[in-house]
Structure formats: structure tokens, C-alpha cells
Amino acid sequence: MADTQDYTDTLIDVAGTKVQVLQGGSGAPLLFLHGAGGNPGWLPYHRALAQQFTVYAPSHPGYDRSSRPDWIGTMNDMAHFYRQFIDALGLAPVHLMGSSMGGWLAAEIVAMCPAYMKSLTLVDAAGIKPQEGEITEIIEHLNPGYLHIYGNEGPMPHKDVMRSIELFGREVIPALHEITLQPYAA
């Protein structure tokens, strides 16, 4: 049977950082930024978006096969990196979509360089500033070894499960592969 893969999985260089990018579809560029659980791979919602857009779904620096430069320690640093990513691939103006931590990151990018954006879609975005206190910089709490456990590499080691409970208040399980795109019912 012929391979029917409808996307590519490549490593590209952006500002000296190797970045794993899943890409598929055709049309205007759409940059999809995943959450703290990592890039779940090419899922039905990517395929659905790829019917109208050229979808770019990178793994953030330090996740999956992407390297992590020493200078990325905050969400603002990551937003600066993605400004370079958008420049390197010539995506501006881009439709930007982010889920969970990726939504927080997308909002940071739009605040930094609104002229680069065609549209912004936030899905269950993290990072809303509370009335009292501060938002925890989760990027600085995730070491590179911790970041790599979220790929499609199987179960997390016990110490990493305990670390996810400490950071997020619950066990973080890469169950995004179970999500399916459902038609909207009015």
C-alpha cells in the first residue's frame, strides 16, 4: 500500500537552533504553537486546517527533536525566537494559532510584532495575569530532559510524572492523540 502521509517532518535551522517542523496543506501560512505537553504530531485538526492553509506545526525549542539554545529562559525569549522563525520562513503576515501554553506564547508574539499577524486564534490559552500575584514562567522550570519526555516516545519516567505534578498540580499525560475534530453544533 502506498504511503499517504499528507505532511512533512523536517529539521530546519533558525538562528542557529535546529527546529522540528511538521508542515502540510496549501494556502496562506498558519503557524500552530503547541502547549507544554509537547507537539502531539500531525492530528486530525492539523489535517482539517491544512485544507485551507499551509500549516506549520513546530516543536518548541527543547521539545521533541528541536534543540534549545541557552538564551531561551522565559516566554518573552520564546516569542523573540518565533519572530526569528517567522522571518526565516518568510511567513509574515501569518495566521497564528496557539493551544494552552502555545496560546500564551502566541499572545506574546502578537504583542511584540502585531504587523507580522494576519489573525490570532487562542485555544484554551494559559498565561492570563491574575488580579494578584504573577504568572509563573514555566519555561524556566522545564529542563531539557523534562521537555523531551512529551514526544511520542512512550510513558514518562516516575520522576518526570512527579515533576509534572509539582509544576502543574496534576499528572500531565500526552493524550492529545485522542482528540478528534468534531463539527460545531449550534
Secondary structure, DSSP 8 states (H G I E B T S, - for coil): ------SEEEEEEETTEEEEEEEEE-SEEEEEE--TT----S-HHHHHHTTTEEEEEE--TTSTT----TT--SHHHHHHHHHHHHHHHT--SEEEEEETHHHHHHHHHHHH-GGGEEEEEEES------SSS----HHHH--HHHHGGGSSS-S--HHHHHHHHHHHSS-----GGG--------
